[in-house]
Amino acid sequence: MWLSRFAVSSSSRLQLAVNFLVLPSRMASDAGRKIVSTENAPKAIGPYNQAVSVASTSQIVYLSGQIGLDPVTGQMVVGGVEAEAKQALNNLGEVLKAAGSSFPSIVKTTIFLADMNDYATVNGIYATYFEGASIYPARAVVAAAGLPKGARFEIEAVAIANQ
């Protein structure tokens, strides 16, 4: 909560003089959020988490983008966009599992492709991870000028934790 004092200067301009700042012991932006992390998917390679779960009437999980990194070696898998997409989706599955969720519980995904000519290939691979799903998630596919570690495929998701 901000506490401040206002004063009008002789030139009639409003000036703000901040007397003091009161910070709660726990930042409000942290309320209801839980970090989800698993060793079965690659560690974050930047200032983000594998996933963040948010408490609400349903437990919502926001999953960071996954690329085709091997969680053991930390290196990109070889084999082109097919191998990268499968590994990234496997990584996403491990983070989902760590968050108490699964592919059928995903409500939104965003896929980033280095080359939109890979769309059909990636679409076929993606579909296999949702076989048997009664409701497919909302999805966007975006062409990206560059992805981390030279990846050709990246996927992020929002899911509901399984009840």
Secondary structure, DSSP 4 states (H G I P E B T S, - for coil): -EEEEEEE-TT--EEEEEEEE---SS-GGGTTEEEE--TTSPPPSSSS-SEEEE-SSS-EEEEEEE-SB-TTT-SBPSSHHHHHHHHHHHHHHHHHHHTT--GGGEEEEEEEES-GGGHHHHHHHHHHTTTT-SSPPEEEEEE-S--GGG-SEEEEEEEE---
